[in-house]
Amino acid sequence: MRPEDLAFAADAFDVPTGRDPIRVQWLGTAGFAIEHAGFTLLIDPYPTRASMLDCVRAPLVSDARAVRRYVPRADAIVAGHTHFDHVLDVPAIAKATGARVFGSRSCVALCRAEGVPDTQVVDVESMRGSEPVRADVGPFELRFVPSCHSSFLFGRIPSPGDIADCDQVPLRTEAYRCGAVFGVDVRVAGRRLYHLGSADLLDGYPERDVDLLLMCVAGWTTTERFTQRVMGSLRPGAILLSHWDNFFLPMHRGAVPLPAMRMPRLVDALTAIDPSVAVGTLPLLGDLTL
């Protein structure tokens, strides 16, 4: 089974008449652009896609040309955690578009160091209480649900801890520490989408009955009972798989799958729990409407 064999058709979902569609575009890795009624929400956008050589030889720099080409507009940006493949481009996009940024203390520290005005940055980690932090952006209601990162690197989370000292920006790859992790619950036009940016979650936090789960694949094989916990916690109607592509290749190469993702096994495990759930993929920069 190849990722293209799982591709969602553009008209896979019914769009109610009488309202603007919700457009969901996959930006590669864990990145998405969600558009509705003239507003654009970005989650974990990473168009730079630095090569493996660039990741080991020097500090990482956002590719301004890729940012302009692939994410020309945004009203809000959410960083689910602060590994480089989720947050490297966030400050550059925020400065280019004026979008508000929602993220952890690590995300805030990075944005400030890169010159994003304080008025554009929201520290959702410091606002945490017994209920998920909420924010409204145009037609979107956002809820930031405490989550966790998969421990896929020999049983450990890669680059754990926080980004605390950004005096020396740009940062090297290993300095993009994970920071606090959030799932993003997006409610818009009567639909509910949930972004799971790493293949793990905290049991008991997300609310059930998600219309579309934007689910990270990377690391799922090392997370105990991952499929059972995801399906039981979120009970999604459909699942759009992400973070299965080789993000060391540039955008123009398209999505090249990483064989270690074991996607056929994942799909079988998900549909064994709920045969009615639709599981699919999109091509790089492909989209669907809800």
Steps between C-alpha positions, in 0.01 A plus 500: 500500500644836392392839644340588166287187528343659809445841344181678595306627200447875490125440539530231769301706752155650466504879521170641629332742265456857618843543659856551388706180484776419745816436298770283656835499321793278596830692507715193556639363827240589771407828330151607395325809371130517591294767321144615551310821428812687396708404806806274498627297795840332475607213725868397515592643158846395379558585132879544538566125526872529568713219361657247735839653426373847592361360824838374617748753366368843606220690675168478319363797309145539372477504119333833420424393142324181615302697757380749237413228253328243718346698788432848362231585752398419857279653767619267775776243545503220757816316602410169662858461627838650419710243317652661190271320255199659671616851592803611294289704257247634750683827585567578132138435403375712791719793398403469133125474558436671835332180626457433870704208633369259764746267671702401802749707696768355273312623194461845655873518582591406144259749344625785717861419419415506129337842528129415504319777696367398841152608390496215248604220735275311745650274767233233543722292729499761776121532472434131567247405763264211559337559161668544160593856412261649243546770240294638213648595164240615250262206454734256678465399863829350617556280803852407606492154654798380709672215319836324480764404245568144394816344644626353174874568542617189684214544744558871550349823373746667261639834624294517821470812713431862416647766275604747768798692362469630145769765514690320228246472220487331258506175699653166419268205451550354847422836664140477377390325815155348516343733757144446618284297262142582402233336295296762313122471502361715217127573485363683199170513310352210693801273437767382739857427398775376732872534428716235665852614414681208661402136523401502867245668722400537863211270575181667616567844352355527147124501464352231280320514166746683274389547139855495361813395688825641358724224632878480513634162393867538601574303815172312522662156508684577825200647684325243715144423386502809279216407267270384779563813703453737206179337386363474852586857597399683182257265320568666163275477199798533266878505537743691278850357546799737516870509591567186296706679236874558470519862619871527413398527134384832352136576434532471122593131539154423633428262786744209506391243761728372771475118507539486878152650536334160434186667375317186381530355849376827650197516272413138579525569873278809482231341285501183710380713791241688293434366150295811418786747549638650179882508498688683227782724383548805281779577255736775608304828471187302425174598669153386589185686598259442785 
